[in-house]
Structures are given as C-alpha cells and as structure tokens.
Amino acid sequence: MGGMGVAGGAQTPTTRRAREAAAGATALAGGGKHFPAGRGRFRPTPIICQTGGKTRPRDDTPSGLHDHRGDLLQRGGPRHVQEPRRGFGGKEDIRVDEERDWQRGLAHHSPVWPALADAAAALHGRVLRGGPLDAMRGVRAKCVDQMVRYMGDAAAKGLGIDVGRFFFLMAFNLIGNLIFSKDLLDPESETGAKFFYHAGKATEFAGKPNVADFLPMLKWIDPQGIRRRTQFHVKRGFDIAGEFLKERMEKGSSGEKKRRDYLDVLLEYGGDGEEEHVAFSPTTINIIVFEMFTAGTDTTTSTLEWAMAELLHNPQTLHKVQTELRTAIRPGKKLEEEDLEHLPYLRAVIKETLRLHPPLPFLVPHMAMDSCKMLGFHVPKETQILVNVWAIGRDPETWKDPLEFRPERFLDPDMAADYKGHHFEFIPFGSGRRICPAVPLAARVLPLTLGSVLHAFDWVLADGLKPAEMDMRERMGITLRKAVPVKAVPVPYVCV
C-alpha cells in the first residue's frame, strides 16, 4: 500500500506508464537499506527514485506524481504509519520576512513552541471538543444559514455562482466567531475577496515541488521563484488578518462587553506556571490567527467544493443524497446538527470526498528528530518524512474501484472507517498526537454545510455545461484544490 515515505507516490496501476514505473522503482535511490545521509552542510533531504525517463515530468499534481514516478519509494502500508511517526517533529514551512523571522507558528522547533503548544491545547479544550463545541452549535448554524441566504440572493439573479467562494465565506466567518466573536465578511466584501485570493495563492505556491528542497544550497537563490511568490501572498494575507486583530484589540480596550473567545485565551496567556511569566507578542498572536484562518478556511473550502464537484459530476449520486435529505427533513424545516445522525448517505458522501480528495495530499511534513528505523530502513536524523494520504485513499489493494466516486462503500458494515485517525487506510486528517485538532468541528461543519445547500437548492451547472464535460483536474498546493472552480446555478427547492 502506498503512502508512507520521504517523497511519496502511489502505485495505482491504471496506466501502462505507472505499471512500468512500478516495476523499475522498487529500490531506493542509493540502494541498500539506508537513506543516504547528508555530508557537511548538506543535510538529508527528500529522496526519490530514478525512473529512467528522458523527459521532464510534470509533478505539479498528485496524479502527475503517480503517472510519471510510479512508486517513488519502497511502499509501506497503513499498519506502519503510527509507529515511525513517534520520532518525527514538525518542519518550518514559511519564512516571510527576514526582520521578523516569521515561521510556521506551530513548528516543533519554533522558539516559542512550548507556549504555542499550550495555546493549541487551550484552543482544543475551550472550543473544539465536548461542551464548548456543543455550546457553539448556534454559531455554526448561524454561519451556515447566512451562507444559504447569500446563495439564495444569488439564485434570484439566475446566474451561476462560484460555490467555493460561498463555502469560503462561511468558513471564514465561522473562524472569525471562534476567534473574534463576530462575522467578518459578506459576499460583497472586497477584503474577503482579497484574503480568499492571497490565501489560496500562498498555499498553492508553498505546496509546489521546489528544487531547493532537494538541493539546500539553492534555498536562498530561489531558482523557481516559489519562495518569493509565497512570501508575497502570505504577507498580504497576514496584513489582512492583522487588521482584524487590531480592530478587535482596540474595541476590547474600550471596555466593550463581549463573550470570552479564543483571542482572550491568547491575550491572557501567562505561561504554564512552572516558569516566569511569558506573554505572546502581537506578532506571535498574528501568526496564530493567520494560521487558523488559512488552515481552517482553505481545507474546509476545498473539501466542500470537491464534494459539490463530484455530486454534480455524478447526477445519480446527487439525486440519492437529496432524496435522503428531503425525506428525513420535513418541508419548511432546515437541517440541524441533531439530524446528521439520521443521514448516513450524506455522511458517506463526506467520507468518500475525503478519501478521493483529502484536504492535504501529504500530511504536514515531519522530520526525524533522531535517527530511527522505518519499514526496515535506517532514517538519518533530520530526514523529512511525508505521509501520502492521497495515495493511501486510492490504493486498489484496499479500495475497490478506487478512482470511482462511490459513497456506498462507506455504508458497508465491513467498512467502519472514520476519519479520526483510528483506521490507517483512511487518515485524511492525520493520526496520533499530530492529528488535526479540528476534527470534531469538521465532523459537524462539513455535513451540515453540504446538507444545507443540497436541501435548500437544486443545482444546475452554469453555462450549459454537462456533467460529463466537467474538468475534474486537481491544482496542487499545500491543499488539494480543483484546478477549475465549480460554477453552478442554485435553484430554490419547492416541495410539491
């Protein structure tokens, strides 16, 4: 089963080229049972196999990696995922400005890592689990209802809409309520359009294959311009998030009464009590806020847009899930969270979307903090490790007809996989200590949002496009977005 490796690919034998690549790519570059160690200032880097091709392949999408590279590494199965991860830490992703030395806020080796870990734990404890999560049910319902209303306004014009943009607005306002206790955007918001653009571009460029990852001496040369362009878009998005933070802090200092939210947790943080008082600087708070917005909005938007794309591409599946919704939810009643447990097919649609289109095709990079063994191979200290969940979800040894969108597979009693990290053949949000902390929130927001728009509207592709003509290509970045946005016309559903 493909998936665990230093630079992962998957063997899904659907093309002759992939089968031929797999036949010649079972050994690691360098041979033997050791990943080559770096010498001098050349630390261990991601390693791929030579496949003997004479032309430069396009590895800018997961399918491109699959078609052109085959198995880039010795293949490992889900049973191997948990054990080796214990030795792996995080990786610095984005350094935006030399003066501020902005880092990926939750990088394991960040100078403020202990404090940030405490802040992340506070987020999980106060907002993303149990009682606090239940208490914010009304906030989630408000954000989804608001999105449906915005779609209804657009439907009155009879024009096609970019559905991903409306999902983004919902996710952004939801995160805004978690952090700032307020809605931040509406469909006409110029600020929202700018953040949507810059956040998308930042994740796109940051996730592109970069030759400097393989040749560290080229890091500061930036031969492809990826670092420069990523920094540009991160800086613009960072500034927008900073304005929201500045506005909220000014209102807070004026003595305005409000409910306590996650920003209060950050502002009031004073350390763990074992060391001297440590407070977050405004820049550190801005980093955390920006990361929450980009991580929360981009992954949610991507998953919901892919779900709509697959349903519009498969009309029979769309009809089946809408029939379930309109049978279970009586006319005139809107979908509520308590209804979700009675909608197994809707939940299966979400799972099938996450299987085929995981928000992150590769889990957040890990690094071997010490030399260790993985799948029988010696992995040198500081080797970067990637888990290819895109490949795991398409492995034919686990999934029948893996490239088909078939939610029914998750209704099979023998397929009890959830996305909470317990089943290693299906880990779209990761597993173990580094699983996405927002899984409990995603488990409610994703089906509630998708179910609400499918219950409230019938959907027709814009510009007379037929389902079979849809462009279903991927756009590679940190998140896996559709290359061509989904544009469709929402038609208000009228029960007859």
Protein Blocks (a to p, Z undefined) as FASTA:
>chain_A
ZZiafbdcddddfbfklmmmmmmmmbcehiajbdcddehjlccddddddehiabdcdffb
fklmmmmnmpabdcddfklmmmmmmmpccddfbdfbfklopacfklfklmklmmmmmmmm
mmmmmmmgcjlmmmmmmmmmmmmmmmmmmmmmmmmnopacdfklmmmmmmmmmmmmmmno
pafbdfklmklmmmmmmmmmmmmmmmpccfklmmmmlmmnomnommmmmmmmmmmmmmmm
mmmmmmmmmmmmnopacdddfklmmmmpgbjhlaccddddfklmmmmmmmmmmmmmmmmm
mmmmmmmmmmmmmmmlmmmmmmmmmmmpcghiacdfklmmmmmklmmmmmmmmmmmgfbl
bacddddfbdcdeehiacdehiacdddfklmmmcfklmghklbccfklmmpmklmccceo
pamkbcfnogajllcfklmmmmmmmmmmmmmmmmmpccddehhiafklpccbdcddfbdc
dfbdcdddddddddZZ
